[in-house]
């Protein structure tokens, strides 16, 4: 059988599994709660795998190694998102689950509008969800079409592949709701992790082993003409703490300064603070799966794979014929045989993973087919979840709240299915007709998700934040993100600064305005009525999630550990990693034969896992509450009153 035939065989088997769970989910979903949040009954092991798959999308599989190839280990600091993404979950998921269980919330819009007594917050939550879901989904779907265009040797055009591959996703998501998404995501998680691991081993084998990889990285650093301000190769050093970059200019030695890395991690923390993940939290029987997902599946498992195997893929590609300069210097073998530099090809660094997969075409074509399905599963894992949750918010927070308050369960499920089709259609139209706009919008997605942090802090931790403060802050944050992304300069004609001023990601600029104004406005808008309304929520959280006296003494330690890790692992202190374990310009000084920056990554990854264990387990931020939580109502949408009477037991 040819490679293309193997690809289609594995895709058909994968699709059959997806459709099976779509049918099963449809037969199980009797109520709106069953359809939108799986009846709050997702098993532990399913959530652990499904939430991990949703957190780490096809971009992790396809895009991450390519950017390691282009920018080197300074970009590979992004691998720490295996820790920072679930860090957001540690902060908020358990407490959101408790509120959802207690008060019957199905969507985050219901939770925010109930707590802040504001339909504006409900609508803003839906806006953030759509701003996140449509471009993010469009990026994933277009990438799947691009992959199949390559592996079928142009037989399937990008747009045709994109539309065809998305059709099955729509079928199983629209049919089975979040339950189908969760069970399909379990397999997608295994395929994602296994595929990255396998491609890393393939790369290492073709390079010639670990020793050849170490020697090759040293040669790459020696021939590199792009240098940081300190004179180091940009592949193995970050270019300082911060740089001012004027509009249209580029940072010296690369964009990934210490502040850029830190603020980029802020953006990716938006994945688990986005409204979609609030619905994931509501869908669980209890918080028991949160800690294993955050610590072991994500921080430890995916973290190890990214720190080691995506680095091998990205850096190894320089030694296999992707880099013309390395070929001309005699430091690489032309295994790829692409006839030039990969950066000159359509897709540029996005070609790295597909080309690595295609190395096995004449050796094991069946394995090429399997790896293609791994990539496809990675791309669809996140998209499916966002289709389902965004459709749920459209149904509950807009249609049911403002158009047809008396709509029953069947009507909600029908409108939810229509919502899945509409959201996917919007993503496909943008991806088909405006590829350039898709790139711009895709860059905004996670940064918008991060703007939900102040609203979540207010409801989960800090009652000081008022309705007006959070609302004004969220609007300001959305504007701040927009004006410091490429869309701000290209669509609004702003030339005073470029994308990411001061080499700081738009997510950070948004949150500065967001949280700053939220605190300022809250200071001037404190009132007894709002405080009285919010008091029962925080009393409930304190009673069921509060720490014992002995554990409260550990709070200063938790703050110190977290701040130290963020500063040195992914912040300004990361610049020490350039030289701590050897001179970047002298490979003879490298500890373990590895550039200092890579050793720094590994050490702080291990320390990050320790931090997550401490927070999730020791500080009980993701463990089971000791007191049983009694639900006042199973579904807030079934209430005939405007809101819950929180004074009733």
KAHU-V118202 format. One record per residue. N is the residue number from 0. OMEGA is omega in radians with two decimals (NA if undefined). NEAR is the number of other C-alpha atoms within 10 Angstrom. Layout:
n=N omega=OMEGA near=NEAR
n=N omega=OMEGA near=NEAR
This chain:
n=0 omega=3.11 near=7
n=1 omega=3.11 near=11
n=2 omega=-3.13 near=21
n=3 omega=3.13 near=18
n=4 omega=3.10 near=14
n=5 omega=3.12 near=18
n=6 omega=-3.10 near=22
n=7 omega=3.10 near=17
n=8 omega=-3.14 near=16
n=9 omega=3.11 near=20
n=10 omega=3.13 near=20
n=11 omega=3.10 near=13
n=12 omega=3.12 near=11
n=13 omega=3.12 near=19
n=14 omega=3.14 near=18
n=15 omega=3.10 near=14
n=16 omega=-3.14 near=15
n=17 omega=-3.09 near=23
n=18 omega=3.07 near=21
n=19 omega=-3.11 near=14
n=20 omega=3.02 near=22
n=21 omega=3.13 near=28
n=22 omega=-3.12 near=18
n=23 omega=3.12 near=15
n=24 omega=3.13 near=26
n=25 omega=-3.14 near=20
n=26 omega=-3.11 near=12
n=27 omega=-3.02 near=17
n=28 omega=3.13 near=24
n=29 omega=-3.10 near=14
n=30 omega=3.08 near=16
n=31 omega=3.10 near=25
n=32 omega=3.07 near=26
n=33 omega=-3.05 near=23
n=34 omega=-3.00 near=30
n=35 omega=-3.13 near=31
n=36 omega=3.03 near=27
n=37 omega=3.11 near=27
n=38 omega=-3.10 near=23
n=39 omega=-3.02 near=25
n=40 omega=3.12 near=15
n=41 omega=-3.14 near=24
n=42 omega=-3.06 near=16
n=43 omega=-3.02 near=18
n=44 omega=3.12 near=14
n=45 omega=3.13 near=19
n=46 omega=-3.12 near=25
n=47 omega=-3.12 near=25
n=48 omega=-3.07 near=25
n=49 omega=3.14 near=27
n=50 omega=3.10 near=28
n=51 omega=3.11 near=30
n=52 omega=-3.14 near=31
n=53 omega=-3.11 near=29
n=54 omega=-3.04 near=24
n=55 omega=-2.94 near=23
n=56 omega=3.06 near=25
n=57 omega=3.07 near=27
n=58 omega=3.08 near=19
n=59 omega=-3.09 near=20
n=60 omega=-3.00 near=24
n=61 omega=-2.99 near=26
n=62 omega=-3.04 near=18
n=63 omega=3.11 near=25
n=64 omega=3.13 near=33
n=65 omega=3.11 near=25
n=66 omega=2.99 near=23
n=67 omega=3.07 near=27
n=68 omega=-3.04 near=28
n=69 omega=-2.99 near=24
n=70 omega=3.07 near=23
n=71 omega=-3.05 near=25
n=72 omega=3.07 near=27
n=73 omega=3.04 near=27
n=74 omega=-3.07 near=26
n=75 omega=2.97 near=27
n=76 omega=3.11 near=28
n=77 omega=3.10 near=22
n=78 omega=3.11 near=27
n=79 omega=3.06 near=26
n=80 omega=3.00 near=24
n=81 omega=3.10 near=31
n=82 omega=-3.04 near=23
n=83 omega=3.08 near=28
n=84 omega=3.10 near=25
n=85 omega=3.03 near=29
n=86 omega=3.05 near=24
n=87 omega=3.09 near=21
n=88 omega=3.08 near=26
n=89 omega=-3.10 near=24
n=90 omega=-2.88 near=21
n=91 omega=-2.94 near=24
n=92 omega=-3.10 near=28
n=93 omega=-3.08 near=29
n=94 omega=3.05 near=24
n=95 omega=3.11 near=26
n=96 omega=-3.13 near=24
n=97 omega=3.10 near=24
n=98 omega=3.12 near=22
n=99 omega=3.12 near=28
n=100 omega=-3.07 near=25
n=101 omega=-2.96 near=19
n=102 omega=3.00 near=23
n=103 omega=-3.14 near=25
n=104 omega=3.05 near=26
n=105 omega=3.12 near=32
n=106 omega=3.07 near=31
n=107 omega=3.08 near=28
n=108 omega=3.07 near=28
n=109 omega=-3.13 near=26
n=110 omega=-3.10 near=22
n=111 omega=-3.11 near=24
n=112 omega=3.13 near=20
n=113 omega=-3.09 near=21
n=114 omega=-3.09 near=20
n=115 omega=-3.14 near=23
n=116 omega=-3.03 near=17
n=117 omega=3.01 near=16
n=118 omega=3.07 near=18
n=119 omega=3.10 near=16
n=120 omega=3.09 near=25
n=121 omega=-3.10 near=24
n=122 omega=3.12 near=19
n=123 omega=3.11 near=19
n=124 omega=3.09 near=26
n=125 omega=3.12 near=25
n=126 omega=3.11 near=17
n=127 omega=-3.14 near=24
n=128 omega=3.14 near=25
n=129 omega=3.09 near=24
n=130 omega=3.11 near=20
n=131 omega=-2.93 near=27
n=132 omega=-3.01 near=32
n=133 omega=3.12 near=27
n=134 omega=-3.14 near=27
n=135 omega=3.09 near=25
n=136 omega=3.12 near=29
n=137 omega=3.11 near=28
n=138 omega=-3.11 near=25
n=139 omega=-3.09 near=27
n=140 omega=3.12 near=29
n=141 omega=3.11 near=26
n=142 omega=3.11 near=24
n=143 omega=3.08 near=29
n=144 omega=3.11 near=22
n=145 omega=3.14 near=23
n=146 omega=-3.07 near=25
n=147 omega=3.00 near=27
n=148 omega=-3.12 near=19
n=149 omega=-3.02 near=17
n=150 omega=3.07 near=21
n=151 omega=3.10 near=15
n=152 omega=3.08 near=12
n=153 omega=-3.12 near=12
n=154 omega=3.14 near=12
n=155 omega=3.11 near=18
n=156 omega=-3.08 near=15
n=157 omega=-3.07 near=20
n=158 omega=-3.14 near=20
n=159 omega=3.11 near=15
n=160 omega=-3.14 near=21
n=161 omega=-3.12 near=25
n=162 omega=-3.12 near=20
n=163 omega=-3.09 near=14
n=164 omega=-3.14 near=20
n=165 omega=-3.07 near=22
n=166 omega=-3.12 near=14
n=167 omega=3.11 near=16
n=168 omega=3.13 near=23
n=169 omega=-3.09 near=23
n=170 omega=-3.05 near=18
n=171 omega=3.11 near=27
n=172 omega=-3.13 near=31
n=173 omega=-3.11 near=30
n=174 omega=-2.95 near=27
n=175 omega=3.13 near=30
n=176 omega=-3.02 near=36
n=177 omega=3.11 near=33
n=178 omega=3.11 near=30
n=179 omega=3.11 near=29
n=180 omega=-3.07 near=31
n=181 omega=-3.09 near=32
n=182 omega=3.05 near=22
n=183 omega=3.14 near=29
n=184 omega=3.13 near=30
n=185 omega=3.10 near=21
n=186 omega=3.14 near=21
n=187 omega=3.10 near=29
n=188 omega=3.14 near=27
n=189 omega=3.12 near=17
n=190 omega=3.12 near=22
n=191 omega=-3.09 near=28
n=192 omega=-3.14 near=22
n=193 omega=3.13 near=15
n=194 omega=3.12 near=22
n=195 omega=3.13 near=26
n=196 omega=-3.09 near=20
n=197 omega=-3.13 near=15
n=198 omega=3.05 near=22
n=199 omega=3.11 near=24
n=200 omega=3.09 near=16
n=201 omega=3.13 near=17
n=202 omega=-3.12 near=26
n=203 omega=3.12 near=21
n=204 omega=-3.12 near=14
n=205 omega=3.09 near=18
n=206 omega=-3.13 near=23
n=207 omega=3.10 near=12
n=208 omega=-3.05 near=12
n=209 omega=-3.13 near=13
n=210 omega=3.12 near=12
n=211 omega=3.09 near=16
n=212 omega=3.13 near=23
n=213 omega=3.12 near=19
n=214 omega=-3.14 near=15
n=215 omega=3.11 near=20
n=216 omega=3.10 near=22
n=217 omega=3.11 near=23
n=218 omega=3.12 near=18
n=219 omega=3.12 near=23
n=220 omega=-3.10 near=23
n=221 omega=-3.08 near=15
n=222 omega=-3.08 near=13
n=223 omega=3.13 near=14
n=224 omega=3.13 near=14
n=225 omega=-3.01 near=15
n=226 omega=3.05 near=19
n=227 omega=3.09 near=20
n=228 omega=3.11 near=15
n=229 omega=3.09 near=12
n=230 omega=-3.14 near=14
n=231 omega=3.03 near=23
n=232 omega=-3.12 near=25
n=233 omega=3.12 near=28
n=234 omega=-3.02 near=28
n=235 omega=3.08 near=29
n=236 omega=3.03 near=33
n=237 omega=-2.99 near=33
n=238 omega=3.07 near=26
n=239 omega=-3.08 near=24
n=240 omega=-3.07 near=18
n=241 omega=3.07 near=17
n=242 omega=2.98 near=20
n=243 omega=-3.13 near=16
n=244 omega=3.14 near=18
n=245 omega=-3.13 near=16
n=246 omega=3.11 near=15
n=247 omega=-3.12 near=10
n=248 omega=3.12 near=11
n=249 omega=3.11 near=15
n=250 omega=3.14 near=18
n=251 omega=3.09 near=18
n=252 omega=3.13 near=24
n=253 omega=-3.02 near=24
n=254 omega=-2.92 near=25
n=255 omega=3.02 near=30
n=256 omega=3.10 near=30
n=257 omega=3.14 near=29
n=258 omega=3.10 near=25
n=259 omega=3.13 near=28
n=260 omega=-3.11 near=28
n=261 omega=-3.07 near=26
n=262 omega=3.02 near=23
n=263 omega=3.05 near=25
n=264 omega=3.03 near=27
n=265 omega=-3.11 near=25
n=266 omega=-3.09 near=28
n=267 omega=3.00 near=25
n=268 omega=3.09 near=28
n=269 omega=-3.14 near=25
n=270 omega=-3.11 near=27
n=271 omega=2.97 near=30
n=272 omega=3.08 near=26
n=273 omega=-3.10 near=27
n=274 omega=-3.13 near=28
n=275 omega=-3.09 near=28
n=276 omega=3.01 near=25
n=277 omega=3.12 near=26
n=278 omega=3.03 near=30
n=279 omega=-3.13 near=28
n=280 omega=-3.13 near=31
n=281 omega=-2.99 near=31
n=282 omega=-3.06 near=27
n=283 omega=3.02 near=24
n=284 omega=-3.11 near=17
n=285 omega=-3.10 near=22
n=286 omega=-3.04 near=21
n=287 omega=-3.12 near=19
n=288 omega=-3.03 near=24
n=289 omega=-3.08 near=25
n=290 omega=3.11 near=27
n=291 omega=3.10 near=22
n=292 omega=-3.06 near=24
n=293 omega=-3.04 near=29
n=294 omega=-2.95 near=29
n=295 omega=-3.13 near=16
n=296 omega=-3.05 near=20
n=297 omega=-3.03 near=29
n=298 omega=-3.09 near=30
n=299 omega=-3.03 near=21
n=300 omega=3.14 near=17
n=301 omega=3.12 near=24
n=302 omega=3.12 near=24
n=303 omega=-3.13 near=19
n=304 omega=-3.11 near=20
n=305 omega=-3.09 near=27
n=306 omega=-3.08 near=21
n=307 omega=-2.87 near=17
n=308 omega=3.02 near=22
n=309 omega=3.06 near=29
n=310 omega=3.10 near=25
n=311 omega=3.13 near=24
n=312 omega=-3.06 near=28
n=313 omega=-3.12 near=26
n=314 omega=3.14 near=28
n=315 omega=3.14 near=30
n=316 omega=3.08 near=29
n=317 omega=-3.05 near=28
n=318 omega=-3.06 near=30
n=319 omega=3.04 near=21
n=320 omega=3.11 near=24
n=321 omega=-3.00 near=28
n=322 omega=-3.11 near=23
n=323 omega=-3.12 near=18
n=324 omega=3.12 near=18
n=325 omega=3.09 near=22
n=326 omega=-3.11 near=18
n=327 omega=3.11 near=10
n=328 omega=3.13 near=11
n=329 omega=-3.10 near=11
n=330 omega=-3.13 near=20
n=331 omega=3.05 near=23
n=332 omega=-3.01 near=17
n=333 omega=3.11 near=17
n=334 omega=-3.09 near=15
n=335 omega=-3.12 near=19
n=336 omega=-3.13 near=12
n=337 omega=3.04 near=12
n=338 omega=3.12 near=11
n=339 omega=-3.14 near=16
n=340 omega=-3.08 near=18
n=341 omega=-3.13 near=23
n=342 omega=3.11 near=17
n=343 omega=-3.12 near=9
n=344 omega=3.03 near=13
n=345 omega=-3.10 near=9
n=346 omega=3.08 near=11
n=347 omega=-3.07 near=14
n=348 omega=3.07 near=24
n=349 omega=3.12 near=24
n=350 omega=-2.98 near=21
n=351 omega=-3.08 near=27
n=352 omega=3.08 near=25
n=353 omega=3.14 near=20
n=354 omega=3.09 near=19
n=355 omega=3.10 near=21
n=356 omega=-3.06 near=23
n=357 omega=3.08 near=21
n=358 omega=-3.07 near=18
n=359 omega=-3.06 near=16
n=360 omega=-3.09 near=16
n=361 omega=-3.11 near=11
n=362 omega=-3.11 near=10
n=363 omega=-3.09 near=12
n=364 omega=3.11 near=21
n=365 omega=-3.12 near=21
n=366 omega=3.04 near=19
n=367 omega=3.11 near=25
n=368 omega=3.14 near=25
n=369 omega=3.14 near=21
n=370 omega=3.08 near=24
n=371 omega=3.09 near=26
n=372 omega=3.04 near=27
n=373 omega=3.14 near=26
n=374 omega=3.13 near=29
n=375 omega=3.13 near=28
n=376 omega=3.12 near=29
n=377 omega=-3.13 near=32
n=378 omega=-3.05 near=29
n=379 omega=-3.07 near=26
n=380 omega=3.14 near=30
n=381 omega=-3.09 near=28
n=382 omega=-3.12 near=28
n=383 omega=-3.13 near=28
n=384 omega=-3.10 near=29
n=385 omega=3.01 near=30
n=386 omega=-3.05 near=30
n=387 omega=-3.05 near=31
n=388 omega=3.12 near=30
n=389 omega=3.09 near=27
n=390 omega=3.09 near=30
n=391 omega=3.13 near=32
n=392 omega=3.05 near=30
n=393 omega=-3.10 near=26
n=394 omega=-3.00 near=27
n=395 omega=-2.98 near=26
n=396 omega=3.10 near=23
n=397 omega=-3.06 near=18
n=398 omega=-3.09 near=17
n=399 omega=-3.07 near=19
n=400 omega=-2.98 near=17
n=401 omega=-3.03 near=10
n=402 omega=-3.04 near=11
n=403 omega=-3.08 near=14
n=404 omega=-3.08 near=13
n=405 omega=-3.10 near=12
n=406 omega=-3.12 near=16
n=407 omega=-3.09 near=14
n=408 omega=-3.14 near=18
n=409 omega=3.12 near=14
n=410 omega=3.11 near=15
n=411 omega=3.13 near=23
n=412 omega=3.12 near=27
n=413 omega=-3.14 near=14
n=414 omega=3.08 near=21
n=415 omega=3.12 near=29
n=416 omega=3.06 near=24
n=417 omega=3.12 near=15
n=418 omega=3.10 near=22
n=419 omega=-3.13 near=27
n=420 omega=-3.12 near=20
n=421 omega=-3.12 near=16
n=422 omega=3.13 near=24
n=423 omega=3.10 near=26
n=424 omega=3.11 near=18
n=425 omega=3.13 near=16
n=426 omega=-3.14 near=22
n=427 omega=3.13 near=23
n=428 omega=3.12 near=16
n=429 omega=-3.11 near=20
n=430 omega=-3.11 near=26
n=431 omega=-3.00 near=18
n=432 omega=-3.04 near=11
n=433 omega=-3.12 near=12
n=434 omega=3.12 near=15
n=435 omega=3.11 near=11
n=436 omega=3.13 near=15
n=437 omega=3.12 near=23
n=438 omega=3.14 near=17
n=439 omega=-3.12 near=19
n=440 omega=3.13 near=22
n=441 omega=3.11 near=21
n=442 omega=-3.13 near=22
n=443 omega=-2.89 near=25
n=444 omega=-3.05 near=27
n=445 omega=3.11 near=27
n=446 omega=3.05 near=35
n=447 omega=3.13 near=31
n=448 omega=-3.12 near=28
n=449 omega=-3.12 near=28
n=450 omega=3.07 near=33
n=451 omega=-3.10 near=26
n=452 omega=-3.12 near=22
n=453 omega=3.11 near=24
n=454 omega=3.12 near=27
n=455 omega=3.08 near=21
n=456 omega=-3.14 near=16
n=457 omega=-3.06 near=22
n=458 omega=-3.06 near=24
n=459 omega=-2.96 near=21
n=460 omega=-2.86 near=17
n=461 omega=-3.08 near=13
n=462 omega=3.10 near=16
n=463 omega=-3.08 near=18
n=464 omega=-3.07 near=26
n=465 omega=3.11 near=27
n=466 omega=-3.11 near=25
n=467 omega=3.14 near=20
n=468 omega=-3.12 near=26
n=469 omega=-3.13 near=27
n=470 omega=3.11 near=23
n=471 omega=3.14 near=18
n=472 omega=-3.13 near=29
n=473 omega=3.10 near=29
n=474 omega=3.13 near=16
n=475 omega=3.13 near=22
n=476 omega=3.10 near=30
n=477 omega=3.12 near=27
n=478 omega=-3.13 near=17
n=479 omega=3.10 near=23
n=480 omega=-3.08 near=30
n=481 omega=-3.05 near=26
n=482 omega=3.11 near=24
n=483 omega=2.98 near=24
n=484 omega=3.13 near=23
n=485 omega=-3.12 near=22
n=486 omega=3.13 near=20
n=487 omega=-3.14 near=20
n=488 omega=-3.05 near=19
n=489 omega=-3.08 near=14
n=490 omega=-3.09 near=12
n=491 omega=3.03 near=11
n=492 omega=3.14 near=10
n=493 omega=-3.09 near=15
n=494 omega=-3.10 near=13
n=495 omega=3.10 near=9
n=496 omega=3.11 near=18
n=497 omega=3.08 near=23
n=498 omega=3.10 near=25
n=499 omega=3.13 near=25
n=500 omega=-3.12 near=19
n=501 omega=-3.04 near=18
n=502 omega=3.07 near=25
n=503 omega=-3.04 near=24
n=504 omega=-3.13 near=24
n=505 omega=3.11 near=31
n=506 omega=3.14 near=33
n=507 omega=3.11 near=26
n=508 omega=3.10 near=23
n=509 omega=-3.07 near=28
n=510 omega=3.08 near=28
n=511 omega=3.10 near=18
n=512 omega=-3.09 near=21
n=513 omega=-3.05 near=29
n=514 omega=3.12 near=24
n=515 omega=3.13 near=17
n=516 omega=3.10 near=22
n=517 omega=3.13 near=28
n=518 omega=-3.10 near=18
n=519 omega=-3.13 near=13
n=520 omega=3.12 near=20
n=521 omega=3.13 near=21
n=522 omega=-3.08 near=14
n=523 omega=-3.06 near=11
n=524 omega=3.07 near=15
n=525 omega=3.09 near=16
n=526 omega=-3.03 near=11
n=527 omega=-3.11 near=8
n=528 omega=-3.13 near=8
n=529 omega=-3.14 near=16
n=530 omega=3.12 near=14
n=531 omega=3.12 near=10
n=532 omega=-3.04 near=15
n=533 omega=-3.06 near=21
n=534 omega=-3.13 near=13
n=535 omega=3.11 near=13
n=536 omega=-3.08 near=19
n=537 omega=3.05 near=18
n=538 omega=3.10 near=12
n=539 omega=3.14 near=15
n=540 omega=3.13 near=18
n=541 omega=-3.12 near=13
n=542 omega=-3.02 near=13
n=543 omega=-3.11 near=17
n=544 omega=-3.14 near=21
n=545 omega=-3.12 near=17
n=546 omega=3.01 near=16
n=547 omega=-3.13 near=9
n=548 omega=-3.14 near=8
n=549 omega=-3.13 near=8
n=550 omega=3.12 near=12
n=551 omega=3.12 near=13
n=552 omega=-3.12 near=11
n=553 omega=-3.10 near=13
n=554 omega=3.09 near=14
n=555 omega=3.11 near=10
n=556 omega=3.13 near=12
n=557 omega=3.09 near=16
n=558 omega=-3.09 near=12
n=559 omega=-3.13 near=11
n=560 omega=-3.10 near=17
n=561 omega=-3.11 near=17
n=562 omega=3.11 near=13
n=563 omega=-3.13 near=13
n=564 omega=3.14 near=19
n=565 omega=-3.09 near=19
n=566 omega=-3.04 near=15
n=567 omega=-3.11 near=18
n=568 omega=-3.02 near=27
n=569 omega=-3.09 near=28
n=570 omega=-3.10 near=22
n=571 omega=3.14 near=19
n=572 omega=-3.14 near=17
n=573 omega=3.13 near=28
n=574 omega=3.08 near=22
n=575 omega=-3.13 near=19
n=576 omega=3.12 near=22
n=577 omega=-2.96 near=24
n=578 omega=-3.04 near=19
n=579 omega=-3.06 near=16
n=580 omega=3.08 near=20
n=581 omega=3.11 near=21
n=582 omega=-3.12 near=16
n=583 omega=-3.12 near=26
n=584 omega=-3.12 near=17
n=585 omega=-3.08 near=12
n=586 omega=3.13 near=20
n=587 omega=-3.12 near=13
n=588 omega=-3.05 near=16
n=589 omega=3.07 near=21
n=590 omega=-3.11 near=14
n=591 omega=-3.11 near=12
n=592 omega=-3.10 near=19
n=593 omega=3.06 near=22
n=594 omega=-3.06 near=30
n=595 omega=-3.05 near=24
n=596 omega=3.13 near=27
n=597 omega=3.07 near=21
n=598 omega=3.11 near=20
n=599 omega=3.10 near=21
n=600 omega=-3.05 near=22
n=601 omega=-3.12 near=17
n=602 omega=-3.08 near=11
n=603 omega=2.98 near=19
n=604 omega=3.13 near=24
n=605 omega=3.11 near=14
n=606 omega=3.10 near=15
n=607 omega=3.07 near=26
n=608 omega=3.08 near=21
n=609 omega=3.10 near=16
n=610 omega=-3.12 near=20
n=611 omega=3.07 near=25
n=612 omega=-3.12 near=20
n=613 omega=-3.09 near=18
n=614 omega=-3.04 near=24
n=615 omega=-3.05 near=23
n=616 omega=-3.06 near=16
n=617 omega=3.13 near=15
n=618 omega=3.03 near=19
n=619 omega=-3.12 near=19
n=620 omega=3.13 near=25
n=621 omega=-3.12 near=28
n=622 omega=3.13 near=21
n=623 omega=3.02 near=18
n=624 omega=-3.10 near=20
n=625 omega=3.14 near=10
n=626 omega=3.11 near=9
n=627 omega=3.13 near=8
n=628 omega=3.14 near=14
n=629 omega=3.14 near=11
n=630 omega=3.05 near=15
n=631 omega=3.12 near=16
n=632 omega=-3.10 near=16
n=633 omega=-3.08 near=18
n=634 omega=-3.10 near=19
n=635 omega=3.13 near=22
n=636 omega=3.13 near=24
n=637 omega=-3.10 near=12
n=638 omega=3.07 near=12
n=639 omega=3.12 near=10
n=640 omega=-3.09 near=9
n=641 omega=-3.14 near=9
n=642 omega=-3.13 near=14
n=643 omega=2.97 near=15
n=644 omega=-2.99 near=9
n=645 omega=3.14 near=13
n=646 omega=3.14 near=7
n=647 omega=-3.14 near=6
n=648 omega=NA near=7
